[in-house]
C-alpha cells in the first residue's frame, strides 16, 4: 500500500520587505542647519518600499 502523499498546498509566503521591519524603517535623524550632522537618534518612518506593509512588493 503506497503511502498517500500529502498534498498540503503551501501558502504563498509573502516575502518580508528587505528594507524594513514590519513596514517601519529607522532613519537617521538630521539635526543642525549649517553643519549636516547626523545624530544617533533615529526616527521611525514609513517604509517606502513596501508602503508600511512589511512585505516585499511582488510585482
Ligand atoms: Zn518595507
PDB file of the backbone (N, CA, C, O) and the ligand in Angstrom, with CONECT records:
HET     ZN  A 101       1
ATOM      1  N   UNK A   1       0.853  -1.203   0.000  1.00  0.00           N
ATOM      2  CA  UNK A   1       0.000   0.000   0.000  1.00  0.00           C
ATOM      3  C   UNK A   1       0.888   1.252   0.000  1.00  0.00           C
ATOM      4  O   UNK A   1       1.704   1.478   0.893  1.00  0.00           O
ATOM      5  N   UNK A   2       0.691   2.003  -0.992  1.00  0.00           N
ATOM      6  CA  UNK A   2       1.515   3.207  -1.118  1.00  0.00           C
ATOM      7  C   UNK A   2       1.005   4.278  -0.150  1.00  0.00           C
ATOM      8  O   UNK A   2      -0.191   4.550  -0.036  1.00  0.00           O
ATOM      9  N   UNK A   3       1.935   4.836   0.503  1.00  0.00           N
ATOM     10  CA  UNK A   3       1.564   5.922   1.410  1.00  0.00           C
ATOM     11  C   UNK A   3       1.062   7.099   0.594  1.00  0.00           C
ATOM     12  O   UNK A   3       1.677   7.550  -0.372  1.00  0.00           O
ATOM     13  N   UNK A   4      -0.062   7.555   1.031  1.00  0.00           N
ATOM     14  CA  UNK A   4      -0.622   8.676   0.286  1.00  0.00           C
ATOM     15  C   UNK A   4       0.203   9.941   0.534  1.00  0.00           C
ATOM     16  O   UNK A   4       0.486  10.346   1.662  1.00  0.00           O
ATOM     17  N   UNK A   5       0.552  10.510  -0.565  1.00  0.00           N
ATOM     18  CA  UNK A   5       1.341  11.749  -0.445  1.00  0.00           C
ATOM     19  C   UNK A   5       0.418  12.863   0.035  1.00  0.00           C
ATOM     20  O   UNK A   5      -0.652  13.105  -0.523  1.00  0.00           O
ATOM     21  N   UNK A   6       0.849  13.490   1.030  1.00  0.00           N
ATOM     22  CA  UNK A   6       0.025  14.602   1.491  1.00  0.00           C
ATOM     23  C   UNK A   6       0.242  15.784   0.557  1.00  0.00           C
ATOM     24  O   UNK A   6       1.362  16.212   0.279  1.00  0.00           O
ATOM     25  N   UNK A   7      -0.863  16.271   0.105  1.00  0.00           N
ATOM     26  CA  UNK A   7      -0.769  17.376  -0.843  1.00  0.00           C
ATOM     27  C   UNK A   7      -1.207  18.674  -0.175  1.00  0.00           C
ATOM     28  O   UNK A   7      -2.140  19.354  -0.604  1.00  0.00           O
ATOM     29  N   UNK A   8      -0.511  18.967   0.855  1.00  0.00           N
ATOM     30  CA  UNK A   8      -0.817  20.214   1.545  1.00  0.00           C
ATOM     31  C   UNK A   8      -0.248  21.358   0.724  1.00  0.00           C
ATOM     32  O   UNK A   8       0.959  21.470   0.506  1.00  0.00           O
ATOM     33  N   UNK A   9      -1.130  22.165   0.299  1.00  0.00           N
ATOM     34  CA  UNK A   9      -0.667  23.302  -0.506  1.00  0.00           C
ATOM     35  C   UNK A   9      -0.015  24.334   0.394  1.00  0.00           C
ATOM     36  O   UNK A   9      -0.594  24.836   1.358  1.00  0.00           O
ATOM     37  N   UNK A  10       1.209  24.618   0.027  1.00  0.00           N
ATOM     38  CA  UNK A  10       1.914  25.643   0.800  1.00  0.00           C
ATOM     39  C   UNK A  10       1.324  27.008   0.483  1.00  0.00           C
ATOM     40  O   UNK A  10       1.167  27.406  -0.672  1.00  0.00           O
ATOM     41  N   UNK A  11       1.018  27.674   1.523  1.00  0.00           N
ATOM     42  CA  UNK A  11       0.522  29.034   1.320  1.00  0.00           C
ATOM     43  C   UNK A  11       1.661  29.886   0.775  1.00  0.00           C
ATOM     44  O   UNK A  11       2.784  29.837   1.277  1.00  0.00           O
ATOM     45  N   UNK A  12       1.368  30.641  -0.225  1.00  0.00           N
ATOM     46  CA  UNK A  12       2.411  31.544  -0.723  1.00  0.00           C
ATOM     47  C   UNK A  12       2.829  32.525   0.357  1.00  0.00           C
ATOM     48  O   UNK A  12       2.066  33.401   0.766  1.00  0.00           O
ATOM     49  N   UNK A  13       4.050  32.354   0.800  1.00  0.00           N
ATOM     50  CA  UNK A  13       4.520  33.218   1.871  1.00  0.00           C
ATOM     51  C   UNK A  13       4.945  34.552   1.292  1.00  0.00           C
ATOM     52  O   UNK A  13       5.739  34.609   0.353  1.00  0.00           O
ATOM     53  N   UNK A  14       4.425  35.599   1.843  1.00  0.00           N
ATOM     54  CA  UNK A  14       4.885  36.909   1.386  1.00  0.00           C
ATOM     55  C   UNK A  14       6.327  37.120   1.810  1.00  0.00           C
ATOM     56  O   UNK A  14       6.707  36.850   2.950  1.00  0.00           O
ATOM     57  N   UNK A  15       7.101  37.597   0.891  1.00  0.00           N
ATOM     58  CA  UNK A  15       8.481  37.886   1.235  1.00  0.00           C
ATOM     59  C   UNK A  15       8.528  39.101   2.138  1.00  0.00           C
ATOM     60  O   UNK A  15       7.908  40.126   1.855  1.00  0.00           O
ATOM     61  N   UNK A  16       9.258  38.981   3.213  1.00  0.00           N
ATOM     62  CA  UNK A  16       9.397  40.170   4.051  1.00  0.00           C
ATOM     63  C   UNK A  16      10.171  41.248   3.308  1.00  0.00           C
ATOM     64  O   UNK A  16      11.113  40.971   2.566  1.00  0.00           O
ATOM     65  N   UNK A  17       9.763  42.432   3.522  1.00  0.00           N
ATOM     66  CA  UNK A  17      10.414  43.553   2.860  1.00  0.00           C
ATOM     67  C   UNK A  17      11.884  43.621   3.278  1.00  0.00           C
ATOM     68  O   UNK A  17      12.190  43.583   4.470  1.00  0.00           O
ATOM     69  N   UNK A  18      12.780  43.720   2.322  1.00  0.00           N
ATOM     70  CA  UNK A  18      14.214  43.743   2.658  1.00  0.00           C
ATOM     71  C   UNK A  18      14.661  45.065   3.262  1.00  0.00           C
ATOM     72  O   UNK A  18      15.760  45.169   3.807  1.00  0.00           O
ATOM     73  N   UNK A  19      13.817  46.056   3.164  1.00  0.00           N
ATOM     74  CA  UNK A  19      14.263  47.387   3.560  1.00  0.00           C
ATOM     75  C   UNK A  19      13.788  47.808   4.935  1.00  0.00           C
ATOM     76  O   UNK A  19      14.168  48.871   5.426  1.00  0.00           O
ATOM     77  N   UNK A  20      12.971  46.995   5.556  1.00  0.00           N
ATOM     78  CA  UNK A  20      12.413  47.468   6.809  1.00  0.00           C
ATOM     79  C   UNK A  20      12.047  46.285   7.682  1.00  0.00           C
ATOM     80  O   UNK A  20      12.237  45.124   7.320  1.00  0.00           O
ATOM     81  N   UNK A  21      11.527  46.619   8.821  1.00  0.00           N
ATOM     82  CA  UNK A  21      10.971  45.613   9.716  1.00  0.00           C
ATOM     83  C   UNK A  21       9.524  45.979   9.960  1.00  0.00           C
ATOM     84  O   UNK A  21       9.211  46.974  10.614  1.00  0.00           O
ATOM     85  N   UNK A  22       8.677  45.174   9.435  1.00  0.00           N
ATOM     86  CA  UNK A  22       7.255  45.400   9.686  1.00  0.00           C
ATOM     87  C   UNK A  22       6.735  46.709   9.135  1.00  0.00           C
ATOM     88  O   UNK A  22       5.771  47.278   9.649  1.00  0.00           O
ATOM     89  N   UNK A  23       7.382  47.180   8.087  1.00  0.00           N
ATOM     90  CA  UNK A  23       6.865  48.388   7.454  1.00  0.00           C
ATOM     91  C   UNK A  23       7.431  49.673   8.007  1.00  0.00           C
ATOM     92  O   UNK A  23       7.109  50.762   7.530  1.00  0.00           O
ATOM     93  N   UNK A  24       8.285  49.546   9.024  1.00  0.00           N
ATOM     94  CA  UNK A  24       8.863  50.745   9.617  1.00  0.00           C
ATOM     95  C   UNK A  24      10.365  50.719   9.415  1.00  0.00           C
ATOM     96  O   UNK A  24      11.015  49.693   9.618  1.00  0.00           O
ATOM     97  N   UNK A  25      10.897  51.835   9.020  1.00  0.00           N
ATOM     98  CA  UNK A  25      12.340  51.954   8.913  1.00  0.00           C
ATOM     99  C   UNK A  25      12.824  52.982   9.931  1.00  0.00           C
ATOM    100  O   UNK A  25      12.103  53.903  10.314  1.00  0.00           O
ATOM    101  N   UNK A  26      14.055  52.792  10.349  1.00  0.00           N
ATOM    102  CA  UNK A  26      14.643  53.768  11.269  1.00  0.00           C
ATOM    103  C   UNK A  26      15.595  54.640  10.476  1.00  0.00           C
ATOM    104  O   UNK A  26      16.603  54.172   9.947  1.00  0.00           O
ATOM    105  N   UNK A  27      15.261  55.894  10.405  1.00  0.00           N
ATOM    106  CA  UNK A  27      16.092  56.804   9.644  1.00  0.00           C
ATOM    107  C   UNK A  27      16.941  57.630  10.574  1.00  0.00           C
ATOM    108  O   UNK A  27      16.496  58.036  11.647  1.00  0.00           O
ATOM    109  N   UNK A  28      18.164  57.877  10.160  1.00  0.00           N
ATOM    110  CA  UNK A  28      18.980  58.792  10.959  1.00  0.00           C
ATOM    111  C   UNK A  28      18.339  60.158  10.991  1.00  0.00           C
ATOM    112  O   UNK A  28      17.854  60.681   9.988  1.00  0.00           O
ATOM    113  N   UNK A  29      18.358  60.699  12.153  1.00  0.00           N
ATOM    114  CA  UNK A  29      17.703  61.977  12.349  1.00  0.00           C
ATOM    115  C   UNK A  29      18.718  63.087  12.139  1.00  0.00           C
ATOM    116  O   UNK A  29      19.724  63.152  12.845  1.00  0.00           O
ATOM    117  N   UNK A  30      18.464  63.949  11.184  1.00  0.00           N
ATOM    118  CA  UNK A  30      19.420  65.013  10.892  1.00  0.00           C
ATOM    119  C   UNK A  30      19.103  66.231  11.734  1.00  0.00           C
ATOM    120  O   UNK A  30      17.969  66.708  11.780  1.00  0.00           O
ATOM    121  N   UNK A  31      20.120  66.715  12.388  1.00  0.00           N
ATOM    122  CA  UNK A  31      19.949  67.913  13.194  1.00  0.00           C
ATOM    123  C   UNK A  31      20.955  68.959  12.753  1.00  0.00           C
ATOM    124  O   UNK A  31      21.983  68.643  12.155  1.00  0.00           O
ATOM    125  N   UNK A  32      20.647  70.191  13.053  1.00  0.00           N
ATOM    126  CA  UNK A  32      21.576  71.266  12.700  1.00  0.00           C
ATOM    127  C   UNK A  32      21.326  71.760  11.293  1.00  0.00           C
ATOM    128  O   UNK A  32      21.080  70.967  10.385  1.00  0.00           O
ATOM    129  N   UNK A  33      21.385  73.046  11.114  1.00  0.00           N
ATOM    130  CA  UNK A  33      21.120  73.615   9.798  1.00  0.00           C
ATOM    131  C   UNK A  33      22.370  73.750   8.962  1.00  0.00           C
ATOM    132  O   UNK A  33      22.400  73.330   7.806  1.00  0.00           O
ATOM    133  N   UNK A  34      23.412  74.341   9.549  1.00  0.00           N
ATOM    134  CA  UNK A  34      24.610  74.618   8.748  1.00  0.00           C
ATOM    135  C   UNK A  34      25.459  73.381   8.584  1.00  0.00           C
ATOM    136  O   UNK A  34      25.808  72.982   7.473  1.00  0.00           O
ATOM    137  N   UNK A  35      25.784  72.781   9.715  1.00  0.00           N
ATOM    138  CA  UNK A  35      26.517  71.515   9.622  1.00  0.00           C
ATOM    139  C   UNK A  35      25.501  70.402   9.507  1.00  0.00           C
ATOM    140  O   UNK A  35      24.610  70.254  10.344  1.00  0.00           O
ATOM    141  N   UNK A  36      25.650  69.645   8.483  1.00  0.00           N
ATOM    142  CA  UNK A  36      24.770  68.477   8.381  1.00  0.00           C
ATOM    143  C   UNK A  36      25.311  67.421   9.327  1.00  0.00           C
ATOM    144  O   UNK A  36      26.283  66.717   9.054  1.00  0.00           O
ATOM    145  N   UNK A  37      24.640  67.357  10.425  1.00  0.00           N
ATOM    146  CA  UNK A  37      25.109  66.462  11.476  1.00  0.00           C
ATOM    147  C   UNK A  37      24.064  65.384  11.698  1.00  0.00           C
ATOM    148  O   UNK A  37      22.892  65.673  11.939  1.00  0.00           O
ATOM    149  N   UNK A  38      24.493  64.179  11.614  1.00  0.00           N
ATOM    150  CA  UNK A  38      23.565  63.078  11.835  1.00  0.00           C
ATOM    151  C   UNK A  38      23.741  62.592  13.255  1.00  0.00           C
ATOM    152  O   UNK A  38      24.812  62.122  13.640  1.00  0.00           O
ATOM    153  N   UNK A  39      22.708  62.708  14.007  1.00  0.00           N
ATOM    154  CA  UNK A  39      22.799  62.298  15.402  1.00  0.00           C
ATOM    155  C   UNK A  39      22.545  60.812  15.525  1.00  0.00           C
ATOM    156  O   UNK A  39      22.186  60.140  14.558  1.00  0.00           O
ATOM    157  N   UNK A  40      22.732  60.327  16.699  1.00  0.00           N
ATOM    158  CA  UNK A  40      22.477  58.913  16.932  1.00  0.00           C
ATOM    159  C   UNK A  40      20.997  58.614  17.046  1.00  0.00           C
ATOM    160  O   UNK A  40      20.565  57.463  16.998  1.00  0.00           O
ATOM    161  N   UNK A  41      20.239  59.674  17.197  1.00  0.00           N
ATOM    162  CA  UNK A  41      18.807  59.469  17.334  1.00  0.00           C
ATOM    163  C   UNK A  41      18.223  59.004  16.009  1.00  0.00           C
ATOM    164  O   UNK A  41      18.618  59.461  14.936  1.00  0.00           O
ATOM    165  N   UNK A  42      17.316  58.126  16.110  1.00  0.00           N
ATOM    166  CA  UNK A  42      16.678  57.630  14.893  1.00  0.00           C
ATOM    167  C   UNK A  42      15.193  57.871  14.998  1.00  0.00           C
ATOM    168  O   UNK A  42      14.602  57.817  16.076  1.00  0.00           O
ATOM    169  N   UNK A  43      14.618  58.134  13.870  1.00  0.00           N
ATOM    170  CA  UNK A  43      13.182  58.299  13.881  1.00  0.00           C
ATOM    171  C   UNK A  43      12.551  57.196  13.050  1.00  0.00           C
ATOM    172  O   UNK A  43      13.083  56.768  12.026  1.00  0.00           O
ATOM    173  N   UNK A  44      11.437  56.767  13.513  1.00  0.00           N
ATOM    174  CA  UNK A  44      10.731  55.751  12.747  1.00  0.00           C
ATOM    175  C   UNK A  44      10.005  56.413  11.605  1.00  0.00           C
ATOM    176  O   UNK A  44       9.410  57.481  11.751  1.00  0.00           O
ATOM    177  N   UNK A  45      10.067  55.759  10.469  1.00  0.00           N
ATOM    178  CA  UNK A  45       9.391  56.311   9.311  1.00  0.00           C
ATOM    179  C   UNK A  45       8.756  55.161   8.539  1.00  0.00           C
ATOM    180  O   UNK A  45       9.171  54.006   8.633  1.00  0.00           O
ATOM    181  N   UNK A  46       7.764  55.515   7.798  1.00  0.00           N
ATOM    182  CA  UNK A  46       7.100  54.501   6.992  1.00  0.00           C
ATOM    183  C   UNK A  46       8.019  54.066   5.865  1.00  0.00           C
ATOM    184  O   UNK A  46       8.622  54.895   5.183  1.00  0.00           O
ATOM    185  N   UNK A  47       8.119  52.780   5.679  1.00  0.00           N
ATOM    186  CA  UNK A  47       8.964  52.261   4.619  1.00  0.00           C
ATOM    187  C   UNK A  47       8.322  52.551   3.265  1.00  0.00           C
ATOM    188  O   UNK A  47       7.147  52.265   3.036  1.00  0.00           O
ATOM    189  N   UNK A  48       9.126  53.124   2.383  1.00  0.00           N
ATOM    190  CA  UNK A  48       8.582  53.485   1.083  1.00  0.00           C
ATOM    191  C   UNK A  48       8.657  52.337   0.095  1.00  0.00           C
ATOM    192  O   UNK A  48       8.066  52.393  -0.983  1.00  0.00           O
ATOM    193  N   UNK A  49       9.379  51.306   0.463  1.00  0.00           N
ATOM    194  CA  UNK A  49       9.484  50.161  -0.437  1.00  0.00           C
ATOM    195  C   UNK A  49       8.208  49.339  -0.416  1.00  0.00           C
ATOM    196  O   UNK A  49       7.700  48.918  -1.455  1.00  0.00           O
ATOM    197  N   UNK A  50       7.705  49.121   0.789  1.00  0.00           N
ATOM    198  CA  UNK A  50       6.517  48.285   0.908  1.00  0.00           C
ATOM    199  C   UNK A  50       5.307  49.107   1.343  1.00  0.00           C
ATOM    200  O   UNK A  50       4.208  48.576   1.500  1.00  0.00           O
ATOM    201  N   UNK A  51       5.516  50.372   1.532  1.00  0.00           N
ATOM    202  CA  UNK A  51       4.453  51.274   1.966  1.00  0.00           C
ATOM    203  C   UNK A  51       3.842  50.838   3.287  1.00  0.00           C
ATOM    204  O   UNK A  51       2.634  50.943   3.505  1.00  0.00           O
ATOM    205  N   UNK A  52       4.704  50.350   4.157  1.00  0.00           N
ATOM    206  CA  UNK A  52       4.251  50.056   5.503  1.00  0.00           C
ATOM    207  C   UNK A  52       3.636  48.688   5.703  1.00  0.00           C
ATOM    208  O   UNK A  52       3.174  48.366   6.797  1.00  0.00           O
ATOM    209  N   UNK A  53       3.626  47.881   4.660  1.00  0.00           N
ATOM    210  CA  UNK A  53       3.015  46.567   4.833  1.00  0.00           C
ATOM    211  C   UNK A  53       3.997  45.576   5.420  1.00  0.00           C
ATOM    212  O   UNK A  53       3.588  44.586   6.027  1.00  0.00           O
ATOM    213  N   UNK A  54       5.288  45.825   5.248  1.00  0.00           N
ATOM    214  CA  UNK A  54       6.284  44.884   5.748  1.00  0.00           C
ATOM    215  C   UNK A  54       6.531  43.728   4.799  1.00  0.00           C
ATOM    216  O   UNK A  54       7.314  42.828   5.104  1.00  0.00           O
ATOM    217  N   UNK A  55       5.879  43.746   3.667  1.00  0.00           N
ATOM    218  CA  UNK A  55       6.061  42.684   2.687  1.00  0.00           C
ATOM    219  C   UNK A  55       6.659  43.266   1.413  1.00  0.00           C
ATOM    220  O   UNK A  55       6.296  44.354   0.965  1.00  0.00           O
ATOM    221  N   UNK A  56       7.575  42.511   0.856  1.00  0.00           N
ATOM    222  CA  UNK A  56       8.208  42.998  -0.350  1.00  0.00           C
ATOM    223  C   UNK A  56       7.196  43.038  -1.482  1.00  0.00           C
ATOM    224  O   UNK A  56       6.385  42.124  -1.629  1.00  0.00           O
ATOM    225  N   UNK A  57       7.242  44.074  -2.264  1.00  0.00           N
ATOM    226  CA  UNK A  57       6.332  44.130  -3.410  1.00  0.00           C
ATOM    227  C   UNK A  57       6.661  43.012  -4.387  1.00  0.00           C
ATOM    228  O   UNK A  57       7.831  42.742  -4.661  1.00  0.00           O
ATOM    229  N   UNK A  58       5.646  42.375  -4.902  1.00  0.00           N
ATOM    230  CA  UNK A  58       5.857  41.199  -5.748  1.00  0.00           C
ATOM    231  C   UNK A  58       5.812  41.512  -7.229  1.00  0.00           C
ATOM    232  O   UNK A  58       6.141  40.656  -8.050  1.00  0.00           O
ATOM    233  N   UNK A  59       5.424  42.684  -7.575  1.00  0.00           N
ATOM    234  CA  UNK A  59       5.345  42.994  -8.999  1.00  0.00           C
ATOM    235  C   UNK A  59       6.725  43.274  -9.579  1.00  0.00           C
ATOM    236  O   UNK A  59       6.848  43.554 -10.771  1.00  0.00           O
TER     237      UNK A  59
HETATM  238 ZN    ZN A 101       9.387  47.877   3.757  1.00  0.00          ZN
END
